[in-house]
């Protein structure tokens, strides 16, 4: 029964995001369960206030997952 409860009430984990301008400077930080809308948001390992108004370190970014392949219909 506990497994059923986990499946019914599962929530996405919190993720950290940074908003970068055209030069790669961090303009905002956000923690959210879903990716922010709009351009310039990148997933980061953690939020650090010291990054604001400074270029985001390359080590801060999360590796992007490979794009999912379109699924093919099953043949009859």
DSSP file (Angstrom, degrees, kcal/mol; ACC not computed):
  #  RESIDUE AA STRUCTURE BP1 BP2  ACC     N-H-->O    O-->H-N    N-H-->O    O-->H-N    TCO  KAPPA ALPHA  PHI   PSI    X-CA   Y-CA   Z-CA
    1    1 A X     >        0   0    0      0, 0.0     4,-1.8     0, 0.0     3,-0.3   0.000 360.0 360.0 360.0 -37.6    0.0    0.0    0.0
    2    2 A X  H  >  +     0   0    0      1,-0.2     4,-2.0     2,-0.2     5,-0.1   0.868 360.0  56.9 -60.5 -32.7    2.8    2.6    0.7
    3    3 A X  H  > S+     0   0    0      1,-0.2     4,-2.2     2,-0.2    -1,-0.2   0.901 103.9  52.4 -63.5 -40.0    4.0    2.2   -2.9
    4    4 A X  H  > S+     0   0    0     -3,-0.3     4,-2.3     1,-0.2    -1,-0.2   0.906 107.9  51.8 -62.0 -41.4    0.5    3.1   -4.2
    5    5 A X  H  X S+     0   0    0     -4,-1.8     4,-2.1     1,-0.2    -1,-0.2   0.892 108.5  51.0 -62.4 -39.6    0.6    6.3   -2.1
    6    6 A X  H  < S+     0   0    0     -4,-2.0     4,-0.5     1,-0.2    -1,-0.2   0.901 111.2  48.1 -64.3 -40.0    4.0    7.2   -3.5
    7    7 A X  H  < S+     0   0    0     -4,-2.2     3,-0.4     1,-0.2    -2,-0.2   0.880 114.3  45.7 -68.4 -37.3    2.7    6.8   -7.0
    8    8 A X  H  < S+     0   0    0     -4,-2.3    -2,-0.2     1,-0.2    -1,-0.2   0.843 122.8  33.2 -74.9 -33.3   -0.4    8.8   -6.4
    9    9 A X  S  < S+     0   0    0     -4,-2.1    -1,-0.2    -5,-0.2    -2,-0.2   0.145  81.8 138.8-113.2  19.6    1.2   11.7   -4.6
   10   10 A X        -     0   0    0     -4,-0.5     2,-0.3    -3,-0.4    -3,-0.0  -0.431  31.3-168.2 -66.8 135.1    4.6   11.8   -6.4
   11   11 A X        -     0   0    0     -2,-0.1    -2,-0.1     1,-0.0     2,-0.0  -0.924  27.8 -99.9-123.6 151.0    5.8   15.3   -7.1
   12   12 A X        -     0   0    0     -2,-0.3     3,-0.1     1,-0.1    22,-0.1  -0.361  45.5-108.0 -63.8 146.2    8.6   16.5   -9.3
   13   13 A X        -     0   0    0      1,-0.1     2,-0.2    20,-0.1    -1,-0.1  -0.371  38.3 -94.3 -72.9 157.5   11.8   17.4   -7.4
   14   14 A X        -     0   0    0     -2,-0.1     2,-0.3    17,-0.1    19,-0.2  -0.495  44.6-167.1 -69.4 139.7   12.9   21.0   -7.0
   15   15 A X  E     -A   32   0A   0     17,-2.8    17,-2.6    -2,-0.2     2,-0.4  -0.928  14.5-129.4-128.0 153.7   15.3   22.2   -9.6
   16   16 A X  E     -AB  31  44A   0     28,-0.6    28,-2.3    -2,-0.3     2,-0.3  -0.851  24.7-175.7-107.3 140.4   17.5   25.3   -9.8
   17   17 A X  E     -AB  30  43A   0     13,-3.1    13,-2.5    -2,-0.4     2,-0.4  -0.958  12.4-155.3-134.9 150.7   17.6   27.7  -12.8
   18   18 A X  E     -AB  29  42A   0     24,-2.5    24,-2.4    -2,-0.3     2,-0.6  -0.982  14.9-137.4-125.4 139.5   19.6   30.8  -13.8
   19   19 A X  E     -AB  28  41A   0      9,-2.7     8,-3.6    -2,-0.4     9,-1.0  -0.870  24.6-164.8 -96.6 120.7   18.5   33.4  -16.3
   20   20 A X  E     -A   26   0A   0     20,-2.5     6,-0.2    -2,-0.6     2,-0.1  -0.845   7.9-144.0-108.6 141.8   21.3   34.5  -18.5
   21   21 A X    >   -     0   0    0      4,-2.1     3,-1.7    -2,-0.4    -1,-0.0  -0.196  46.7 -77.5 -86.9-171.4   21.5   37.6  -20.7
   22   22 A X  T 3  S+     0   0    0      1,-0.3    -1,-0.0     2,-0.1    -2,-0.0   0.741 131.8  49.2 -62.2 -25.5   23.1   37.7  -24.2
   23   23 A X  T 3  S-     0   0    0      2,-0.1    -1,-0.3     0, 0.0    32,-0.0   0.382 120.7-103.3 -95.3   3.5   26.7   37.9  -22.7
   24   24 A X  S <  S+     0   0    0     -3,-1.7    32,-2.1     1,-0.3     2,-0.4   0.642  71.7 147.8  84.8  15.1   26.2   34.9  -20.3
   25   25 A X  B     -E   55   0B   0     30,-0.2    -4,-2.1    28,-0.1     2,-0.4  -0.700  52.9-116.7 -86.7 134.5   25.7   37.1  -17.2
   26   26 A X  E     +Ac  20  52A   0     28,-2.6    27,-3.1    25,-0.5    28,-0.3  -0.571  38.0 169.5 -73.1 121.2   23.4   35.8  -14.6
   27   27 A X  E     +     0   0A   0     -8,-3.6     2,-0.3    -2,-0.4    -1,-0.2   0.634  62.9   6.0-106.3 -21.2   20.4   38.1  -14.1
   28   28 A X  E     -A   19   0A   0     -9,-1.0    -9,-2.7    23,-0.0     2,-0.3  -0.990  56.4-146.3-159.9 155.9   18.1   36.0  -12.0
   29   29 A X  E     +A   18   0A   0     -2,-0.3     2,-0.3   -11,-0.2   -11,-0.2  -0.950  19.6 179.8-124.8 147.6   17.9   32.7  -10.0
   30   30 A X  E     -A   17   0A   0    -13,-2.5   -13,-3.1    -2,-0.3     2,-0.5  -0.995  20.5-154.9-150.3 142.0   14.9   30.5   -9.5
   31   31 A X  E     +A   16   0A   0     -2,-0.3     2,-0.3   -15,-0.2   -15,-0.2  -0.983  36.3 149.3-115.6 126.4   14.0   27.3   -7.8
   32   32 A X  E     -A   15   0A   0    -17,-2.6   -17,-2.8    -2,-0.5     4,-0.1  -0.968  54.8-128.6-152.9 160.6   11.0   25.5   -9.3
   33   33 A X  S    S+     0   0    0     -2,-0.3     2,-0.3   -19,-0.2   -20,-0.1   0.643  99.5  41.3 -87.3 -17.3    9.5   22.1  -10.0
   34   34 A X  S    S-     0   0    0    -19,-0.1   -19,-0.1   -22,-0.1     2,-0.1  -0.936  99.5 -92.7-129.0 154.8    9.0   22.9  -13.7
   35   35 A X        -     0   0    0     -2,-0.3    -2,-0.1     1,-0.1   -18,-0.0  -0.387  47.8-109.2 -65.5 137.0   11.3   24.7  -16.1
   36   36 A X        -     0   0    0      1,-0.1     2,-0.2    -2,-0.1     5,-0.1  -0.307  32.0-115.4 -64.3 150.2   10.7   28.5  -16.4
   37   37 A X  S    S+     0   0    0      2,-0.0     2,-0.1     0, 0.0    -1,-0.1  -0.563  72.7  46.1 -83.1 150.8    9.1   29.8  -19.6
   38   38 A X  S >  S-     0   0    0     -2,-0.2     3,-0.5     3,-0.0     2,-0.2  -0.295  88.7 -59.4 106.6 169.7   11.0   32.1  -21.8
   39   39 A X  T 3  S+     0   0    0      1,-0.2     3,-0.1    -2,-0.1    -2,-0.0  -0.551 105.0  37.9 -89.2 152.1   14.5   32.3  -23.3
   40   40 A X  T 3  S+     0   0    0      1,-0.3   -20,-2.5    -2,-0.2     2,-0.4   0.274  74.8 128.1  98.4 -10.5   17.7   32.4  -21.4
   41   41 A X  E <   +B   19   0A   0     -3,-0.5     2,-0.4   -22,-0.2    -1,-0.3  -0.658  32.4 180.0 -82.7 131.9   16.9   30.0  -18.5
   42   42 A X  E     -B   18   0A   0    -24,-2.4   -24,-2.5    -2,-0.4     2,-0.3  -0.971  30.8-112.2-129.2 146.5   19.4   27.2  -17.9
   43   43 A X  E     -B   17   0A   0     -2,-0.4    19,-2.2   -26,-0.2     2,-0.3  -0.598  38.0-170.6 -76.8 135.7   19.4   24.5  -15.3
   44   44 A X  E     -BD  16  61A   0    -28,-2.3   -28,-0.6    -2,-0.3    17,-0.2  -0.857  33.6-118.9-126.1 161.4   22.2   24.8  -12.7
   45   45 A X  S    S-     0   0    0     15,-2.7     2,-0.3    -2,-0.3    16,-0.1   0.848  91.7 -15.1 -67.2 -35.6   23.5   22.5  -10.0
   46   46 A X  S    S-     0   0    0     14,-0.3     2,-0.5   -31,-0.1    -1,-0.2  -0.965  71.0-101.0-159.8 165.8   22.6   25.0   -7.2
   47   47 A X        +     0   0    0     -2,-0.3     2,-0.4    -3,-0.1     3,-0.1  -0.876  35.2 179.1 -99.2 126.3   21.7   28.7   -6.7
   48   48 A X    >   -     0   0    0     -2,-0.5     3,-1.9     1,-0.1     4,-0.4  -0.987  24.9-150.4-127.5 122.6   24.4   31.0   -5.5
   49   49 A X  G >  S+     0   0    0     -2,-0.4     3,-1.3     1,-0.3    -1,-0.1   0.774  94.3  71.1 -61.5 -25.5   23.7   34.6   -4.9
   50   50 A X  G 3  S+     0   0    0      1,-0.3    -1,-0.3    -3,-0.1    -3,-0.0   0.702  88.3  64.8 -64.4 -18.3   27.4   35.4   -5.8
   51   51 A X  G X  S+     0   0    0     -3,-1.9     3,-2.0     2,-0.1   -25,-0.5   0.744  74.8 111.2 -76.3 -22.6   26.5   34.6   -9.4
   52   52 A X  B <  S+c   26   0A   0     -3,-1.3   -25,-0.2    -4,-0.4     3,-0.1  -0.284  90.8   4.5 -58.9 133.3   24.1   37.5   -9.8
   53   53 A X  T 3  S+     0   0    0    -27,-3.1     2,-0.3     1,-0.2    -1,-0.3   0.680 117.5  93.4  65.4  21.4   25.4   40.2  -12.2
   54   54 A X  S <  S-     0   0    0     -3,-2.0   -28,-2.6   -28,-0.3    -1,-0.2  -0.942  90.0 -84.9-134.0 157.1   28.5   38.0  -13.0
   55   55 A X  B     -E   25   0B   0     -2,-0.3     2,-0.3   -30,-0.3   -30,-0.2  -0.389  50.3-111.9 -60.8 138.2   29.2   35.5  -15.8
   56   56 A X        -     0   0    0    -32,-2.1    -1,-0.1     1,-0.1     5,-0.1  -0.575  32.8-115.6 -73.0 127.6   27.8   32.0  -14.9
   57   57 A X    >>  -     0   0    0     -2,-0.3     3,-1.6     1,-0.1     4,-0.6  -0.366  16.2-128.6 -62.5 142.1   30.7   29.5  -14.3
   58   58 A X  G >4 S+     0   0    0      1,-0.3     3,-0.8     2,-0.2    -1,-0.1   0.828 108.0  60.9 -61.2 -31.4   30.7   26.7  -16.8
   59   59 A X  G 34 S+     0   0    0      1,-0.2    -1,-0.3   -15,-0.0   -14,-0.1   0.647  93.4  66.5 -71.8 -13.2   30.8   24.2  -14.0
   60   60 A X  G <4 S+     0   0    0     -3,-1.6   -15,-2.7   -16,-0.1   -14,-0.3   0.782  81.6  92.0 -78.5 -27.1   27.5   25.5  -12.6
   61   61 A X  B << S-D   44   0A   0     -3,-0.8     2,-0.3    -4,-0.6   -17,-0.3  -0.388  75.7-126.7 -72.0 143.7   25.4   24.3  -15.6
   62   62 A X        -     0   0    0    -19,-2.2     2,-0.2    -2,-0.1   -19,-0.2  -0.640  33.9-101.5 -81.7 146.3   23.8   20.9  -15.6
   63   63 A X        -     0   0    0     -2,-0.3     2,-0.2     1,-0.1    -1,-0.1  -0.515  40.9-120.7 -66.6 132.0   24.5   18.7  -18.5
   64   64 A X        -     0   0    0     -2,-0.2     2,-0.1     1,-0.1    -1,-0.1  -0.531  24.4-118.5 -76.2 141.6   21.6   18.8  -20.8
   65   65 A X        -     0   0    0     -2,-0.2     3,-0.1     1,-0.1    -1,-0.1  -0.489  36.9 -95.9 -76.2 149.3   19.9   15.5  -21.5
   66   66 A X        -     0   0    0     -2,-0.1    -1,-0.1     1,-0.1     3,-0.1  -0.356  49.7 -95.1 -63.9 144.6   19.9   14.3  -25.1
   67   67 A X        -     0   0    0      1,-0.1    -1,-0.1    -3,-0.1     2,-0.1  -0.312  45.1-107.0 -61.7 142.3   16.7   15.1  -27.0
   68   68 A X        -     0   0    0     -3,-0.1     2,-0.2     1,-0.1    -1,-0.1  -0.428  31.1-120.2 -72.1 144.0   14.2   12.3  -26.9
   69   69 A X        -     0   0    0     -2,-0.1     2,-0.1     1,-0.1    -1,-0.1  -0.577  33.3-100.8 -80.9 144.8   13.8   10.4  -30.2
   70   70 A X        -     0   0    0     -2,-0.2     2,-0.3     1,-0.1    -1,-0.1  -0.410  41.4-116.2 -63.5 140.5   10.3   10.4  -31.7
   71   71 A X        -     0   0    0     -2,-0.1     2,-0.3    -3,-0.0    -1,-0.1  -0.571  23.7-135.7 -80.9 140.2    8.5    7.2  -31.0
   72   72 A X        -     0   0    0     -2,-0.3     2,-0.1     1,-0.1     3,-0.1  -0.716  23.3-108.0 -95.2 146.0    7.6    5.0  -33.9
   73   73 A X        -     0   0    0     -2,-0.3     2,-0.2     1,-0.1    -1,-0.1  -0.422  38.5-106.5 -69.1 145.5    4.3    3.3  -34.2
   74   74 A X        -     0   0    0     -2,-0.1     2,-0.2     1,-0.1    -1,-0.1  -0.528  32.9-122.8 -73.0 137.4    4.2   -0.4  -33.6
   75   75 A X              0   0    0     -2,-0.2    -1,-0.1     1,-0.1    -3,-0.0  -0.585 360.0 360.0 -80.3 142.8    3.8   -2.5  -36.7
   76   76 A X              0   0    0     -2,-0.2    -1,-0.1     0, 0.0    -2,-0.0   0.455 360.0 360.0 -82.6 360.0    0.8   -4.9  -36.8
